[in-house]
Amino acid sequence: MLHHAVGLDGVLLSMRFAVWGLTGTLEVEDASSGSRARRVLWRWLAALDAACNRFDPASELCQLNARPDVEVRVSPVLEQAVAVALAAAAATAGACDPTVEPALVALGYDADFDVVTSRSPRDARAAVPAAGPGAVELDRERHTVRLAPGCRLDLGATAKALACDVVADELAADGGVLVEIGGDVAVRGRGPTGPWVVGVDDGVTRPNVAPRVFAHGGGIATSSSARRAWRLAHGRVHHIIDPRTGAPVAGPYASATVAAPTCWQANAFSTAALVWGGDAPARLASAGWAARLVRAEGLVESVAGWPPEASP
């Protein structure tokens, strides 16, 4: 799901990094702002990791998940992350659901991904349908969160997209900026010589035929069942969960890339598209988001004016 960005003349003003088992890229229009850009990037990544890492027992999220039916006061960072996750669920009618953590654990995704893939295949536990966003009570005035019994949060996807947005928003005052983490991209302003050109790797089509699209702002995100997959005793599973069943989605599309005003919205609707399956084109078009859907056999479908592609 890695995206990459270049100026129209091919000049890279790039800082590459690794976080949460993913690769990332930070690009800035003005190379002289690089030192500040690095500081902003790592400050936000550290804050979001401390708040939202479900594999770190010391994180705020783990402590929240361990206290069901208790009103827990949370930091501004975790509050923002939960608010975005709930907004994503509301915007997608529950298809992008932050309460799928028990379903992922039942499938063996209970540790960092490299640990999960290094294990011998194990039996899956019974599928666990998501508790649903109604099981999460966020009080923005009291700065508290209460989880219903049995509800546990996984904020990984939306927190990753949120990281791209907040870093890009803070750095936008210095000029054009692009932030990419694991296939989620936030763009603000212009690239070194014009609009950014974002390459999309969907995990299905060959890299040499993957599109490069112009990005003037907002966010682009890809969700793919072809990536972040592992094997259990009964076969291959992946991390895109249907909240209704607690099982990995098995629809006609293996990948969905969405362009939206923010990265978190793009991420929410790219995830939802895989959950919606055959209904995805109509639902994305109704929401007004441009998208690129790829079927498992490699057939590509464009929705609602997918951005014009740049020349290779």
Protein Blocks (a to p, Z undefined) as FASTA:
>chain_A
ZZcdddfkopacdddddeehiacddddfblmlmmmmmmmmmmmmmmmmmmmmmkbmkbmk
lmmmmmghiacdddfklmmmmmmmmmmmmmnnomaccklmmmmmmnopabcfklmmmpcc
dddddddddebjklpccdfklopacddehiacdfklmmmmmmmmmmmmmmmmnoccddde
ehiacdehjdfklccdddddehlacfklcccdddfehjdddddfkgoiaddfkbccdfbd
cfknopacfbfbfbdcdddfbfklmmmmmmmmmmnmmmmmmmmmmnopacddddfkopac
deehiacdddZZ
